[in-house]
Amino acid sequence: MSSKIKEIQILALSSVEDPDWDYEYRKICRWYSATFSTPLERVETELSVLHVLRHYYEDAFSKLKDSSNEDSRDNYELIKDRIINGIEPEEVIAAKEAEDDEWEKEMLREIEENNKEIEKLEPPKQVNSPELLKNPNIEDELEFSVSGEDSPPEL
């Protein structure tokens, strides 16, 4: 292998391992060239950086926003917040976690209130309770409940 090719490969590996602005722009130019069937040399030399980047970001953002994948749509919102409001993803995640924690506390409070209300209620009579077992017609009443009749038996 010639030393020139090896040097180019080392440069390429270096760019991939530690990307800089030039590498990122070349990658975007390759995307533009493939997407719009434009020769790469023309993209790099004739088109403005603004033109190429605008199309790249519009394409990337619209794919996230229009995705049926909820995580992709969430990523779009995070990116939008970060760009427009200067909010870092960690801040957004922390705010959402705080919101979830508050919701969880509210649900636990409601469950506790419901449990207290249930405890105040009189427990239902059990079939094996002494007063029901003394009733000689209990079998007729039970038969009705499984017989499927339209109306209860008259007592």
Backbone as ProteinMPNN parsed JSONL, in Angstrom:
{"seq_chain_A": "MSSKIKEIQILALSSVEDPDWDYEYRKICRWYSATFSTPLERVETELSVLHVLRHYYEDAFSKLKDSSNEDSRDNYELIKDRIINGIEPEEVIAAKEAEDDEWEKEMLREIEENNKEIEKLEPPKQVNSPELLKNPNIEDELEFSVSGEDSPPEL", "coords_chain_A": {"N_chain_A": [[0.844, -1.163, 0.0], [0.556, 2.161, -0.844], [2.284, 4.946, 0.62], [0.962, 7.396, 0.541], [-1.777, 6.74, 0.296], [-2.102, 5.441, 2.697], [-1.65, 7.6, 4.42], [-3.86, 9.208, 3.793], [-5.901, 7.489, 4.643], [-5.339, 7.448, 7.375], [-5.85, 10.125, 7.986], [-8.606, 10.128, 7.425], [-9.532, 8.258, 9.322], [-8.83, 9.655, 11.617], [-10.529, 11.874, 11.409], [-13.008, 10.627, 11.646], [-12.801, 9.515, 14.198], [-12.337, 11.77, 15.799], [-14.231, 14.072, 15.195], [-14.351, 17.169, 13.416], [-15.414, 20.526, 12.491], [-15.032, 20.699, 9.666], [-15.059, 17.995, 8.878], [-17.696, 17.278, 9.618], [-19.152, 18.966, 7.928], [-18.357, 18.013, 5.404], [-19.504, 15.499, 5.55], [-22.214, 16.218, 5.576], [-22.345, 17.39, 3.069], [-21.963, 15.109, 1.481], [-24.345, 13.792, 2.09], [-26.187, 15.647, 0.987], [-25.443, 15.54, -1.719], [-26.065, 12.854, -2.346], [-28.81, 12.808, -1.725], [-29.996, 14.784, -3.378], [-29.067, 14.165, -5.864], [-26.77, 15.459, -6.846], [-23.631, 16.316, -8.103], [-20.862, 15.721, -5.975], [-18.628, 17.413, -5.954], [-19.724, 19.736, -6.992], [-21.557, 20.414, -4.984], [-19.799, 20.982, -2.912], [-18.332, 23.142, -3.946], [-19.925, 25.0, -5.408], [-22.397, 25.489, -4.202], [-23.94, 27.382, -1.593], [-22.931, 27.352, 1.836], [-24.962, 27.918, 3.667], [-27.269, 27.277, 2.178], [-26.949, 24.46, 1.806], [-26.784, 23.517, 4.492], [-29.265, 24.379, 5.509], [-31.126, 22.795, 4.091], [-30.294, 20.287, 4.954], [-30.795, 20.363, 7.79], [-33.558, 20.916, 7.819], [-34.531, 18.568, 6.652], [-33.623, 16.629, 8.517], [-34.874, 17.492, 10.942], [-37.601, 17.428, 10.23], [-37.991, 14.7, 9.786], [-37.726, 13.687, 12.379], [-39.814, 15.052, 13.725], [-42.131, 14.27, 12.314], [-42.216, 11.602, 12.71], [-43.505, 8.343, 13.52], [-42.621, 7.26, 15.76], [-42.522, 7.656, 19.157], [-40.318, 8.333, 20.761], [-38.63, 9.582, 18.905], [-40.142, 11.856, 18.274], [-40.114, 13.043, 20.799], [-37.368, 13.554, 21.004], [-37.184, 15.471, 18.987], [-38.603, 17.586, 20.187], [-36.911, 18.082, 22.377], [-34.578, 18.931, 21.046], [-35.587, 21.187, 19.753], [-36.294, 22.811, 21.98], [-33.768, 23.147, 23.039], [-32.435, 24.567, 21.013], [-34.086, 26.859, 20.555], [-34.729, 27.908, 23.12], [-32.445, 27.63, 24.546], [-32.275, 25.585, 26.35], [-30.855, 22.918, 27.994], [-30.729, 19.382, 27.342], [-30.56, 17.881, 29.728], [-31.755, 19.529, 31.604], [-34.378, 19.616, 30.683], [-35.074, 16.926, 30.937], [-34.82, 16.641, 33.722], [-36.877, 18.365, 34.544], [-39.106, 17.025, 33.497], [-38.932, 14.644, 34.965], [-39.379, 15.647, 37.54], [-41.995, 16.491, 37.206], [-43.211, 14.006, 36.754], [-42.695, 12.814, 39.247], [-44.276, 14.436, 40.883], [-46.811, 13.827, 39.869], [-46.909, 11.12, 40.571], [-46.902, 11.31, 43.395], [-49.359, 12.602, 43.749], [-51.112, 10.626, 42.772], [-50.642, 8.564, 44.649], [-51.571, 9.854, 46.94], [-54.307, 10.116, 46.287], [-54.998, 7.399, 46.112], [-54.593, 6.633, 48.762], [-56.56, 8.208, 50.017], [-58.845, 7.068, 48.832], [-58.62, 4.476, 49.865], [-59.05, 5.009, 52.585], [-61.706, 5.868, 52.508], [-62.922, 3.508, 51.673], [-62.399, 1.884, 53.88], [-64.141, 3.027, 55.713], [-66.584, 2.181, 54.87], [-69.239, -0.199, 55.333], [-68.515, -3.616, 55.66], [-69.251, -6.005, 53.062], [-71.911, -8.4, 53.351], [-71.164, -11.732, 54.033], [-71.63, -14.862, 52.372], [-71.375, -17.03, 54.004], [-72.01, -15.993, 56.448], [-73.444, -15.952, 59.75], [-76.132, -14.912, 59.983], [-77.14, -15.089, 57.368], [-76.969, -17.806, 56.917], [-78.91, -18.778, 58.584], [-81.223, -18.231, 57.236], [-83.788, -19.84, 55.676], [-84.494, -19.694, 53.024], [-82.276, -19.15, 51.576], [-81.022, -20.775, 49.695], [-82.818, -20.68, 47.541], [-82.552, -18.006, 46.844], [-79.86, -17.926, 46.132], [-79.949, -19.691, 44.0], [-81.37, -18.217, 42.17], [-79.485, -16.293, 41.504], [-77.689, -17.62, 39.891], [-79.276, -18.822, 38.056], [-80.126, -17.256, 35.972], [-82.572, -16.056, 35.645], [-84.952, -13.457, 34.824], [-86.075, -11.785, 36.772], [-85.88, -11.251, 40.352], [-86.66, -13.818, 42.806], [-89.769, -13.689, 44.509], [-90.14, -12.722, 47.862]], "CA_chain_A": [[0.0, 0.0, 0.0], [1.411, 3.353, -0.925], [2.278, 5.76, 1.843], [-0.049, 8.46, 0.367], [-3.085, 6.164, 0.621], [-2.102, 5.225, 4.144], [-1.795, 8.917, 5.057], [-5.261, 9.604, 3.6], [-6.694, 6.638, 5.532], [-5.096, 7.925, 8.745], [-6.619, 11.365, 8.096], [-10.019, 9.763, 7.477], [-9.773, 7.661, 10.642], [-8.737, 10.733, 12.592], [-11.759, 12.665, 11.301], [-14.119, 9.83, 12.185], [-12.591, 9.361, 15.641], [-12.377, 13.07, 16.473], [-14.781, 14.923, 14.137], [-14.32, 18.62, 13.529], [-16.409, 21.173, 11.627], [-14.806, 20.324, 8.263], [-15.546, 16.622, 8.695], [-19.166, 17.293, 9.677], [-19.671, 19.593, 6.709], [-18.152, 17.068, 4.295], [-20.526, 14.457, 5.699], [-23.477, 16.823, 5.145], [-22.244, 17.52, 1.608], [-22.202, 13.774, 0.914], [-25.795, 13.578, 2.217], [-26.849, 16.501, 0.005], [-25.134, 14.994, -3.03], [-26.845, 11.628, -2.535], [-30.24, 13.096, -1.639], [-30.464, 15.603, -4.494], [-28.378, 13.722, -7.094], [-25.902, 16.564, -7.262], [-22.225, 15.903, -7.953], [-20.277, 16.163, -4.711], [-17.753, 18.559, -6.202], [-20.589, 20.913, -7.17], [-22.083, 20.752, -3.657], [-18.71, 21.563, -2.104], [-17.726, 24.361, -4.503], [-20.854, 25.956, -5.999], [-23.561, 25.792, -3.351], [-23.578, 28.07, -0.351], [-23.014, 26.561, 3.074], [-26.299, 28.169, 4.207], [-28.226, 26.478, 1.393], [-26.753, 23.034, 2.098], [-27.147, 23.252, 5.889], [-30.714, 24.554, 5.706], [-31.805, 21.58, 3.605], [-29.919, 19.181, 5.836], [-31.514, 20.457, 9.061], [-34.992, 20.756, 7.559], [-34.781, 17.141, 6.441], [-33.421, 15.902, 9.78], [-35.901, 17.874, 11.917], [-38.927, 16.967, 9.806], [-38.059, 13.248, 10.009], [-37.985, 13.472, 13.806], [-41.13, 15.595, 14.092], [-43.198, 13.527, 11.653], [-42.045, 10.174, 12.971], [-44.529, 7.666, 14.325], [-41.919, 6.822, 16.959], [-42.663, 8.677, 20.197], [-38.98, 8.781, 21.18], [-38.14, 10.523, 17.901], [-40.859, 13.124, 18.474], [-39.57, 13.624, 22.032], [-36.047, 14.099, 20.65], [-37.428, 16.711, 18.239], [-38.964, 18.628, 21.16], [-35.695, 18.418, 23.126], [-33.707, 19.711, 20.165], [-36.23, 22.49, 19.556], [-36.11, 23.573, 23.222], [-32.336, 23.48, 23.181], [-32.08, 25.592, 20.034], [-34.867, 28.088, 20.718], [-34.711, 28.444, 24.486], [-31.157, 27.406, 25.189], [-32.451, 24.61, 27.419], [-30.075, 21.703, 27.794], [-31.551, 18.178, 27.517], [-30.578, 17.452, 31.133], [-32.734, 20.369, 32.293], [-35.703, 19.169, 30.255], [-35.297, 15.615, 31.56], [-35.035, 16.875, 35.157], [-38.214, 18.948, 34.7], [-40.085, 15.959, 33.257], [-38.877, 13.733, 36.112], [-40.052, 16.325, 38.65], [-43.421, 16.421, 36.886], [-43.616, 12.618, 37.002], [-42.691, 12.607, 40.701], [-45.456, 15.134, 41.422], [-47.966, 13.032, 39.468], [-46.891, 9.909, 41.395], [-47.339, 11.703, 44.742], [-50.805, 12.872, 43.678], [-51.805, 9.337, 42.639], [-50.542, 7.88, 45.94], [-52.479, 10.56, 47.859], [-55.672, 9.726, 45.912], [-55.183, 5.999, 46.495], [-54.726, 6.614, 50.214], [-57.887, 8.736, 50.329], [-59.826, 6.045, 48.445], [-58.538, 3.384, 50.835], [-59.7, 5.473, 53.824], [-63.151, 5.848, 52.244], [-63.327, 2.099, 51.628], [-62.37, 1.393, 55.261], [-65.315, 3.559, 56.408], [-67.768, 1.457, 54.414], [-69.561, -1.446, 56.023], [-68.109, -4.728, 54.797], [-70.396, -6.741, 52.509], [-72.263, -9.622, 54.067], [-70.608, -12.925, 53.425], [-72.6, -15.948, 52.216], [-71.244, -17.938, 55.132], [-72.255, -15.297, 57.704], [-74.469, -16.659, 60.529], [-77.514, -14.5, 59.72], [-77.569, -15.61, 56.076], [-77.116, -19.26, 57.009], [-80.175, -19.06, 59.284], [-82.319, -17.987, 56.309], [-84.084, -21.096, 54.972], [-84.685, -19.458, 51.59], [-81.009, -18.717, 50.989], [-80.726, -21.561, 48.5], [-83.625, -20.15, 46.445], [-81.949, -16.741, 46.443], [-78.622, -18.236, 45.432], [-80.303, -20.321, 42.741], [-81.731, -17.145, 41.253], [-78.299, -15.569, 41.046], [-76.998, -18.379, 38.847], [-80.214, -19.418, 37.111], [-80.266, -16.397, 34.822], [-83.928, -15.531, 35.551], [-84.989, -12.01, 34.614], [-86.415, -11.044, 37.968], [-85.582, -12.023, 41.562], [-87.835, -14.502, 43.372], [-90.479, -12.895, 45.504], [-89.975, -13.244, 49.221]], "C_chain_A": [[0.901, 1.242, 0.0], [1.264, 4.2, 0.33], [1.253, 6.888, 1.745], [-1.439, 7.945, 0.75], [-3.185, 5.95, 2.125], [-2.283, 6.545, 4.89], [-3.235, 9.413, 4.961], [-6.164, 8.792, 4.527], [-6.538, 7.085, 6.987], [-5.867, 9.23, 8.978], [-8.122, 11.069, 8.235], [-10.378, 9.165, 8.834], [-9.763, 8.727, 11.73], [-10.011, 11.578, 12.59], [-12.954, 11.93, 11.904], [-14.015, 9.724, 13.697], [-12.762, 10.672, 16.406], [-12.914, 14.104, 15.474], [-14.651, 16.415, 14.448], [-15.355, 19.19, 12.558], [-16.243, 20.744, 10.169], [-15.327, 18.914, 7.975], [-17.068, 16.602, 8.654], [-19.751, 17.897, 8.409], [-19.483, 18.681, 5.495], [-19.203, 15.956, 4.348], [-21.891, 14.979, 5.227], [-23.476, 17.009, 3.627], [-22.487, 16.178, 0.918], [-23.688, 13.441, 0.978], [-26.536, 14.365, 1.146], [-26.663, 15.925, -1.399], [-25.987, 13.756, -3.318], [-28.341, 11.927, -2.582], [-30.756, 13.813, -2.882], [-29.759, 15.284, -5.819], [-27.54, 14.845, -7.704], [-24.459, 16.105, -7.1], [-21.601, 16.528, -6.693], [-19.39, 17.395, -4.904], [-18.573, 19.845, -6.346], [-21.141, 21.37, -5.817], [-21.015, 21.494, -2.866], [-18.223, 22.913, -2.636], [-18.734, 25.41, -4.958], [-22.008, 26.359, -5.083], [-23.114, 26.468, -2.064], [-23.753, 27.133, 0.842], [-24.41, 26.707, 3.67], [-27.344, 27.315, 3.498], [-28.146, 24.991, 1.768], [-27.206, 22.711, 3.515], [-28.646, 23.383, 6.136], [-31.467, 23.314, 5.257], [-31.514, 20.381, 4.504], [-30.742, 19.214, 7.132], [-33.024, 20.342, 8.874], [-35.35, 19.282, 7.394], [-34.687, 16.372, 7.762], [-34.529, 16.212, 10.785], [-37.28, 17.357, 11.515], [-39.071, 15.455, 9.987], [-38.355, 12.942, 11.479], [-39.404, 13.885, 14.174], [-42.265, 14.744, 13.539], [-43.146, 12.031, 11.918], [-43.222, 9.608, 13.756], [-43.927, 7.155, 15.633], [-41.95, 7.946, 17.991], [-41.309, 9.205, 20.672], [-38.4, 9.794, 20.193], [-38.825, 11.881, 18.05], [-40.395, 13.823, 19.751], [-38.198, 14.246, 21.785], [-36.189, 15.405, 19.883], [-37.734, 17.846, 19.217], [-37.755, 19.046, 21.991], [-34.759, 19.301, 22.303], [-34.281, 21.118, 19.976], [-36.052, 23.374, 20.798], [-34.664, 24.032, 23.365], [-31.943, 24.616, 22.244], [-32.79, 26.916, 20.339], [-34.674, 28.716, 22.088], [-33.372, 28.282, 25.19], [-31.228, 26.419, 26.339], [-31.671, 23.35, 27.07], [-30.967, 20.479, 28.036], [-31.643, 17.727, 28.972], [-31.618, 18.237, 31.922], [-34.154, 19.927, 31.948], [-36.036, 17.846, 30.921], [-35.578, 15.781, 33.048], [-36.429, 17.448, 35.398], [-39.286, 17.887, 34.494], [-40.1, 14.96, 34.414], [-39.566, 14.353, 37.325], [-41.565, 16.296, 38.446], [-43.957, 15.015, 37.149], [-43.678, 12.319, 38.493], [-43.918, 13.243, 41.334], [-46.718, 14.344, 41.094], [-48.06, 11.771, 40.342], [-47.367, 10.214, 42.812], [-48.839, 11.941, 44.78], [-51.593, 11.57, 43.584], [-51.778, 8.567, 43.963], [-51.469, 8.513, 46.967], [-53.928, 10.166, 47.563], [-55.961, 8.282, 46.314], [-55.391, 5.898, 48.004], [-56.093, 7.137, 50.645], [-58.97, 7.715, 49.997], [-59.819, 4.881, 49.427], [-59.21, 3.762, 52.154], [-61.214, 5.456, 53.666], [-63.674, 4.411, 52.25], [-63.371, 1.525, 53.036], [-63.586, 1.857, 56.046], [-66.584, 2.793, 56.04], [-67.965, 0.181, 55.208], [-69.167, -2.602, 55.109], [-69.334, -5.479, 54.271], [-70.643, -8.016, 53.318], [-71.73, -10.813, 53.296], [-71.69, -14.005, 53.365], [-72.53, -16.877, 53.416], [-71.451, -17.23, 56.465], [-73.423, -15.968, 58.423], [-75.883, -16.227, 60.191], [-78.006, -14.986, 58.367], [-77.77, -17.124, 56.125], [-78.4, -19.648, 57.728], [-81.366, -18.914, 58.353], [-82.596, -19.269, 55.533], [-84.228, -20.903, 53.465], [-83.386, -19.065, 50.875], [-80.678, -19.492, 49.719], [-81.524, -21.072, 47.314], [-83.014, -18.851, 45.92], [-80.65, -16.987, 45.662], [-78.907, -18.86, 44.077], [-80.674, -19.262, 41.707], [-80.475, -16.486, 40.664], [-77.547, -16.322, 39.96], [-77.95, -18.925, 37.803], [-80.398, -18.565, 35.865], [-81.671, -15.874, 34.65], [-83.897, -14.023, 35.442], [-85.293, -11.242, 35.886], [-86.134, -11.912, 39.196], [-86.829, -12.723, 42.089], [-88.467, -13.621, 44.438], [-90.314, -13.56, 46.858], [-91.247, -13.185, 49.984]], "O_chain_A": [[1.871, 1.333, 0.753], [0.238, 4.161, 1.008], [0.718, 7.306, 2.771], [-2.189, 8.631, 1.445], [-4.21, 6.237, 2.744], [-2.999, 6.595, 5.89], [-3.772, 9.969, 5.919], [-7.088, 9.338, 5.13], [-7.511, 7.096, 7.741], [-6.464, 9.42, 10.038], [-8.814, 11.678, 9.051], [-11.398, 9.517, 9.426], [-10.583, 8.703, 12.647], [-10.512, 11.952, 13.65], [-13.794, 12.525, 12.579], [-15.019, 9.829, 14.401], [-13.271, 10.682, 17.527], [-12.149, 14.92, 14.96], [-14.821, 16.852, 15.587], [-16.076, 18.447, 11.892], [-17.237, 20.453, 9.504], [-15.961, 18.678, 6.947], [-17.664, 15.989, 7.769], [-20.738, 17.392, 7.876], [-20.371, 18.594, 4.648], [-19.722, 15.529, 3.316], [-22.634, 14.261, 4.557], [-24.502, 16.806, 2.977], [-23.149, 16.125, -0.119], [-24.238, 12.874, 0.033], [-27.411, 13.824, 0.47], [-27.618, 15.836, -2.172], [-26.56, 13.627, -4.399], [-29.059, 11.353, -3.4], [-31.832, 13.489, -3.385], [-29.852, 16.051, -6.777], [-27.603, 15.127, -8.901], [-24.102, 15.558, -6.056], [-21.798, 17.708, -6.403], [-19.417, 18.315, -4.087], [-18.163, 20.907, -5.879], [-21.188, 22.567, -5.534], [-21.294, 22.51, -2.229], [-17.75, 23.743, -1.86], [-18.434, 26.603, -4.902], [-22.529, 27.469, -5.195], [-22.052, 26.165, -1.519], [-24.608, 26.247, 0.843], [-24.986, 25.722, 4.132], [-28.2, 26.705, 4.14], [-29.169, 24.353, 2.017], [-27.934, 21.74, 3.725], [-29.229, 22.595, 6.881], [-32.351, 22.833, 5.965], [-32.395, 19.565, 4.773], [-31.32, 18.2, 7.523], [-33.698, 19.726, 9.699], [-36.351, 18.811, 7.935], [-35.56, 15.566, 8.084], [-35.066, 15.3, 11.412], [-38.043, 16.899, 12.366], [-40.159, 14.976, 10.309], [-39.14, 12.045, 11.785], [-40.113, 13.146, 14.858], [-43.26, 14.52, 14.228], [-43.966, 11.28, 11.39], [-43.851, 10.306, 14.551], [-44.648, 6.675, 16.508], [-41.467, 9.049, 17.736], [-41.172, 10.395, 20.955], [-37.751, 10.756, 20.602], [-38.178, 12.925, 17.964], [-40.292, 15.049, 19.787], [-37.899, 15.328, 22.29], [-35.417, 16.341, 20.094], [-37.187, 18.942, 19.09], [-37.584, 20.23, 22.282], [-34.221, 20.29, 22.801], [-33.554, 22.109, 20.033], [-35.7, 24.548, 20.68], [-34.388, 25.164, 23.763], [-31.205, 25.521, 22.634], [-32.155, 27.97, 20.373], [-34.478, 29.926, 22.197], [-33.198, 28.753, 26.314], [-30.355, 26.407, 27.207], [-31.817, 22.794, 25.982], [-31.876, 20.544, 28.863], [-32.689, 17.244, 29.404], [-32.283, 17.689, 32.8], [-35.024, 19.872, 32.818], [-37.148, 17.658, 31.416], [-36.478, 15.133, 33.582], [-37.095, 17.059, 36.357], [-40.269, 17.848, 35.234], [-41.165, 14.481, 34.803], [-40.264, 13.655, 38.061], [-42.323, 16.101, 39.396], [-45.042, 14.859, 37.708], [-44.601, 11.649, 38.957], [-44.534, 12.655, 42.224], [-47.6, 14.204, 41.942], [-49.143, 11.4, 40.794], [-48.156, 9.453, 43.372], [-49.515, 11.535, 45.725], [-52.624, 11.419, 44.24], [-52.787, 7.981, 44.354], [-52.084, 7.812, 47.771], [-54.697, 9.909, 48.49], [-57.05, 7.979, 46.802], [-56.263, 5.163, 48.467], [-56.718, 6.571, 51.542], [-59.9, 7.513, 50.777], [-60.874, 4.357, 49.785], [-59.867, 2.927, 52.775], [-61.929, 5.072, 54.591], [-64.753, 4.142, 52.778], [-64.278, 0.759, 53.361], [-64.029, 1.158, 56.957], [-67.543, 2.762, 56.811], [-67.013, -0.435, 55.688], [-69.455, -2.57, 53.912], [-70.344, -5.577, 54.967], [-69.726, -8.615, 53.881], [-71.834, -10.887, 52.071], [-72.57, -14.047, 54.225], [-73.546, -17.457, 53.802], [-71.113, -17.783, 57.511], [-74.313, -16.505, 57.764], [-76.771, -17.075, 60.114], [-79.195, -15.273, 58.227], [-78.647, -17.658, 55.446], [-78.926, -20.738, 57.504], [-82.438, -19.436, 58.659], [-81.725, -19.742, 54.803], [-84.096, -21.865, 52.708], [-83.408, -18.693, 49.702], [-80.119, -18.933, 48.775], [-81.009, -21.035, 46.197], [-82.962, -18.622, 44.711], [-80.386, -16.328, 44.656], [-78.195, -18.595, 43.108], [-80.342, -19.384, 40.528], [-80.425, -16.168, 39.476], [-76.828, -15.701, 39.177], [-77.511, -19.438, 36.773], [-80.782, -19.078, 34.814], [-81.97, -15.291, 33.608], [-82.955, -13.375, 35.898], [-84.797, -10.128, 36.053], [-86.145, -13.141, 39.114], [-87.944, -12.264, 41.84], [-87.78, -12.905, 45.167], [-90.344, -14.784, 46.984], [-91.288, -13.585, 51.147]]}, "name": "protein", "num_of_chains": 1, "seq": "MSSKIKEIQILALSSVEDPDWDYEYRKICRWYSATFSTPLERVETELSVLHVLRHYYEDAFSKLKDSSNEDSRDNYELIKDRIINGIEPEEVIAAKEAEDDEWEKEMLREIEENNKEIEKLEPPKQVNSPELLKNPNIEDELEFSVSGEDSPPEL"}
